[in-house]
Amino acid sequence: MTLKIDLPAPPGAFPTRRPRRLRGREPLRRMIRETTLDVADFVYPAFVCHGRGIRAEIPSMPGVCHLSIDALAEEAAAVAGDGIPAMLLFGLPASKDDVGSEAFDDDGIVQQAIRAIKTAAPGLIVIADLCLCEYTSHGHCGVIRNGGVDNDETLPVLARTALSQVRAGADVVAPSDMMDGRVGAIRQALDAHGHAETPIMAYSAKYASAFYGPFREAADSAPQFGDRRGYQMDPANAREAMEEIALDLAEGADIVMVKPALLYLDVIRQARDRFTQPIAAYNVSGEYSMIKAAAANGWLNERQAALEALTAIKRAGADIIISYFARDVARWLREG
């Protein structure tokens, strides 16, 4: 009797390394997954307005609402219950003027909202967006002189606003105006008034993006003349973003941000490779609304698309993800 032995194929006939071996079952895929989302990665943005009993959905941002302070307090308690660690606040003022006075009014809409959240959800981190565009009659992010935004005249207004927000109880201030030197001016003002421990999350690389459209409806902040390309960054530039981040860190920023996120994953990656400080990325309104609109038309699966997009942001190097999907993500992660 002849014993037949099947010998292995000679080297090179077929690969000995088969990556598919580790993809066959979901538990195994989970074991080797390189990037995972956690509810603690997220910040939930909210739009607060004057009045009572208001929870009005924003047409271009399905699932996102204008909230009166009482409704915001309920939302904050729910956000904390989801395990999301922080909210980012944007305010719609009762009235607007040339310098955005309600931004630094100690009884302004955001200041009232901060106090309400601190009562309803004491453990929640409250991040106050620090800009003037929602509050100014002209819709720009600073003081207008000679037909343009005057950088240096804007700085004291921003510093005054930061102090008012922190006195109201804000845990973090987040300047989003893109004025040169604003982080240093805010840091100096906070330190001089006993708030040296308050962190600054700087919108360091904020691009002049077409993807802010739904937000401008939500915040009623569209400029009444011109545009913001004179102070927000050119979408074509990445090296400049590294310079902006370095400048903000030198002035005292504790967290830096890239905005938008999805179209600027390369910028997030470059920042992660160059800097050790925490990096936030803003998954902006247009990025959110695109997925919502496509899902509503049956063109893609909302949950799968959103989780893939958000995982990409974290994979690029973001430590913190600001997203209108945050509460959805918390639910999806619970559901498994």
Secondary structure as GFF3:
##gff-version 3
##sequence-region A 1 336
A	DSSP	three_ten_helix	19	22	.	.	.	ID=ss1
A	DSSP	alpha_helix	26	32	.	.	.	ID=ss2
A	DSSP	three_ten_helix	39	41	.	.	.	ID=ss3
A	DSSP	beta_strand	42	49	.	.	.	ID=ss4
A	DSSP	beta_strand	55	58	.	.	.	ID=ss5
A	DSSP	beta_strand	61	68	.	.	.	ID=ss6
A	DSSP	alpha_helix	69	82	.	.	.	ID=ss7
A	DSSP	beta_strand	86	92	.	.	.	ID=ss8
A	DSSP	three_ten_helix	101	104	.	.	.	ID=ss9
A	DSSP	alpha_helix	109	120	.	.	.	ID=ss10
A	DSSP	beta_strand	125	130	.	.	.	ID=ss11
A	DSSP	beta_strand	144	145	.	.	.	ID=ss12
A	DSSP	beta_strand	148	149	.	.	.	ID=ss13
A	DSSP	alpha_helix	151	168	.	.	.	ID=ss14
A	DSSP	beta_strand	172	175	.	.	.	ID=ss15
A	DSSP	alpha_helix	182	192	.	.	.	ID=ss16
A	DSSP	beta_strand	201	206	.	.	.	ID=ss17
A	DSSP	three_ten_helix	210	212	.	.	.	ID=ss18
A	DSSP	alpha_helix	213	219	.	.	.	ID=ss19
A	DSSP	alpha_helix	239	251	.	.	.	ID=ss20
A	DSSP	beta_strand	255	259	.	.	.	ID=ss21
A	DSSP	three_ten_helix	262	264	.	.	.	ID=ss22
A	DSSP	alpha_helix	265	274	.	.	.	ID=ss23
A	DSSP	beta_strand	279	283	.	.	.	ID=ss24
A	DSSP	alpha_helix	285	296	.	.	.	ID=ss25
A	DSSP	alpha_helix	302	316	.	.	.	ID=ss26
A	DSSP	beta_strand	320	323	.	.	.	ID=ss27
A	DSSP	alpha_helix	326	335	.	.	.	ID=ss28
###
